């Protein structure tokens, strides 16, 4: 049975670096380069050739304002080729910022795939509060979608799950339609946020971030499937460019209420 491994590296910037002005998520593309530079070279080349990324990574600021780089390997081979080398990183230079970051702390957690699949048998919850930690977007008909859409959310998660664990990149249309018919977004506090492909570049991806609550009306089997897919999203990310630092997500307690239900911000 495969395992999912998540490594959180707490980063310390140079003393003269103004962390307050740093948009932590913008470090994502640069940190992907750091990750692959330290990874098994043949494995990194194979992922580049195939376009298959069995990992996600993103960067964010914690409640104390510290910078945290989170890398998740979705199977055992990715853990061996990516996480193990990353655990040996003590520091690195981000050329775009001309700054050297050091690793002050690391936390590594491993969960078996069977534990994730165990959520299929649960299904007690009918509401799920989702926080999109880093800018999130989807693509449909060659256009960016920067508003939450339950069909796109669960189609993306199910396709990614199938790609990683069964080698198939497709999701059953009937399953997606069934979820979409019984899922609704009942509240949200979102804002638009452009994601830079590279630091300082004008070419940015339109996206959104914030929180939303998804309600499921349906049998236990459906609630269990949704619970499993959203938990998978915590490690796999959701939407496009999750290997670059987009689509970082986490589940919040459903009783945790913050903000309003209005869409904040604007695109432009």
C-alpha positions in Angstrom: 0.0 0.0 0.0 1.3 3.4 -1.0 2.0 6.2 1.5 1.6 10.0 1.4 4.5 12.0 2.9 4.4 15.7 3.7 7.4 17.7 4.6 7.1 21.2 6.1 10.3 23.3 6.1 10.3 26.5 8.2 12.5 29.0 6.3 14.6 31.7 7.8 15.3 34.6 5.4 18.4 36.9 5.6 18.4 39.4 8.5 18.0 42.3 6.2 15.1 40.7 4.3 11.7 42.4 4.9 9.3 39.5 5.5 6.4 41.8 6.0 6.4 42.8 2.4 6.8 39.2 1.1 3.9 37.5 -0.7 4.9 34.0 0.4 3.0 32.2 -2.3 5.1 34.0 -5.0 8.1 31.9 -3.8 6.3 28.8 -5.2 7.9 28.6 -8.7 11.4 29.3 -7.3 11.0 26.7 -4.6 9.9 24.2 -7.2 13.3 24.7 -8.8 15.0 24.2 -5.5 13.1 21.0 -4.9 14.0 19.6 -8.4 17.6 20.7 -8.2 18.0 18.6 -5.0 15.9 15.7 -6.3 17.1 12.5 -8.0 18.1 13.8 -11.4 16.8 10.9 -13.5 13.4 11.1 -11.6 13.2 14.9 -12.2 13.9 14.4 -15.9 11.3 11.7 -16.1 8.6 13.9 -14.6 9.6 16.7 -17.0 9.3 14.3 -20.0 5.9 12.8 -19.0 4.3 15.9 -17.4 3.2 13.7 -14.5 3.9 15.3 -11.1 3.1 13.0 -8.1 3.7 15.8 -5.7 2.5 19.2 -4.7 4.3 22.1 -3.0 3.5 25.6 -1.9 4.7 28.3 0.5 2.7 30.3 3.0 3.1 32.5 6.2 2.1 30.9 9.4 0.1 32.7 12.2 3.4 34.1 13.6 4.4 35.5 10.2 7.0 32.8 9.6 7.6 31.3 6.2 6.7 27.7 5.7 7.4 25.6 2.6 5.2 22.5 2.4 6.0 19.6 0.0 3.8 16.5 -0.3 4.8 13.3 -2.1 1.7 11.3 -3.1 3.4 7.9 -3.4 6.4 6.0 -2.1 8.6 6.7 -5.1 8.0 10.4 -4.9 8.8 10.3 -1.2 12.1 8.5 -1.9 13.2 10.7 -4.8 11.9 14.1 -3.6 11.2 14.2 0.1 14.3 12.3 1.3 16.7 14.7 -0.6 14.6 17.7 0.6 15.1 16.7 4.2 18.8 17.2 3.7 18.4 20.8 2.6 20.0 23.2 5.1 19.8 26.3 3.0 19.6 27.6 -0.6 19.8 30.8 -2.6 16.8 32.2 -4.5 18.5 33.9 -7.4 15.5 36.0 -8.3 15.6 37.6 -4.8 19.4 37.4 -4.4 18.7 36.0 -1.0 19.9 33.0 1.0 17.2 31.2 3.0 18.1 28.7 5.7 15.9 25.8 7.1 15.3 26.4 10.8 12.9 23.5 11.5 11.4 20.6 9.6 8.4 18.5 10.3 7.7 15.3 8.3 4.4 13.3 8.4 3.5 10.1 6.7 0.0 8.6 6.2 -0.8 5.4 4.5 -3.2 5.5 1.5 -5.4 3.1 3.4 -6.0 5.7 6.0 -7.1 8.1 3.3 -9.4 5.5 1.8 -10.9 4.8 5.3 -12.7 8.1 5.0 -14.9 6.5 2.4 -16.5 4.5 5.2 -17.1 7.7 7.3 -19.4 10.2 5.7 -20.8 11.6 9.0 -20.2 15.2 7.8 -22.4 16.9 5.3 -20.6 20.3 5.3 -16.9 20.9 4.6 -15.1 24.2 5.2 -12.2 24.6 2.7 -9.4 27.1 2.9 -7.6 27.9 -0.3 -4.2 28.8 1.1 -2.5 29.8 -2.1 -4.0 31.2 -5.4 -6.3 28.6 -7.1 -7.6 28.5 -10.6 -9.0 26.0 -13.1 -9.0 25.8 -16.8 -12.0 25.0 -18.9 -12.3 25.3 -22.7 -8.9 27.0 -22.7 -10.0 29.7 -20.4 -9.1 30.4 -16.7 -11.9 29.9 -14.3 -11.4 32.1 -11.2 -14.6 31.4 -9.3 -15.2 28.2 -7.3 -17.2 25.6 -9.2 -18.0 22.3 -7.5 -17.9 20.3 -10.8 -14.4 21.5 -11.6 -13.2 21.1 -8.0 -14.2 17.4 -7.8 -13.4 16.6 -11.4 -9.9 17.9 -10.8 -9.5 16.0 -7.5 -10.8 12.7 -8.9 -8.7 12.9 -12.1 -5.6 13.6 -10.0 -6.3 10.7 -7.7 -6.8 8.3 -10.6 -3.7 9.6 -12.3 -1.5 9.0 -9.3 -2.9 5.6 -8.1 -4.3 3.9 -11.2 -2.3 5.5 -14.0 -5.5 6.9 -15.6 -6.0 10.6 -16.1 -9.8 10.5 -16.5 -12.7 10.8 -14.1 -16.0 9.0 -14.6 -18.5 11.5 -16.0 -21.4 9.9 -14.2 -19.6 10.2 -10.8 -18.7 13.8 -11.4 -22.3 14.6 -12.4 -23.7 12.9 -9.4 -21.4 14.8 -7.0 -22.2 18.1 -8.8 -25.9 17.5 -8.5 -25.6 17.0 -4.7 -22.9 19.5 -3.9 -23.4 23.3 -3.4 -21.2 26.1 -2.1 -23.2 27.7 0.7 -20.9 30.4 1.9 -17.5 31.9 0.8 -15.0 34.6 1.6 -12.8 34.8 -1.5 -10.7 37.4 -3.2 -8.9 37.5 -6.5 -5.1 37.0 -6.5 -2.7 36.9 -9.4 -0.1 34.2 -9.2 3.3 35.1 -10.8 4.9 32.4 -12.9 8.3 34.0 -12.0 9.2 36.7 -9.5 8.5 40.2 -11.0 7.1 38.8 -14.3 4.1 40.6 -15.9 2.8 37.2 -17.0 0.6 36.3 -14.1 -2.2 33.7 -13.7 -5.6 35.0 -12.6 -6.8 33.1 -9.5 -8.6 33.3 -6.2 -8.0 32.4 -2.6 -9.9 32.4 0.7 -12.5 30.1 2.3 -15.7 28.4 1.3 -18.1 25.9 2.7 -19.3 23.0 0.6 -22.6 21.3 1.5 -23.4 17.7 0.4 -27.0 16.4 0.3 -26.9 12.7 -0.4 -26.3 9.3 1.1 -23.4 8.3 3.3 -21.5 6.8 0.4 -21.4 10.2 -1.4 -20.4 12.1 1.8 -17.6 9.6 2.3 -16.3 10.0 -1.2 -16.4 13.8 -0.9 -14.6 13.6 2.5 -11.9 11.4 0.9 -11.4 13.6 -2.1 -11.2 16.8 -0.1 -8.7 15.2 2.3 -6.7 14.1 -0.8 -6.8 17.8 -1.9 -5.0 18.8 1.3 -1.9 16.9 0.1 -2.4 17.0 -3.7 -3.6 20.5 -4.1 -6.5 21.5 -6.3 -6.7 23.1 -9.7 -3.8 23.9 -12.0 -0.1 24.4 -11.3 -0.1 22.6 -8.0 3.6 21.7 -8.5 4.4 25.4 -8.9 2.7 26.5 -5.7 -0.9 27.1 -6.7 -3.9 25.3 -5.2 -2.7 24.7 -1.7 -5.7 23.8 0.4 -6.7 22.7 3.9 -9.9 21.6 5.6 -11.0 23.8 8.6 -13.4 22.7 11.4 -16.9 23.4 10.1 -17.7 25.4 13.3 -14.9 27.8 12.5 -16.6 30.9 11.2 -14.6 33.8 9.8 -15.3 36.7 7.5 -18.4 37.3 5.4 -20.1 35.5 2.5 -19.3 38.2 0.0 -16.7 37.8 -2.8 -13.9 40.2 -1.9 -11.5 41.8 -4.4 -11.7 42.1 -8.1 -9.8 40.9 -11.1 -7.8 43.6 -12.8 
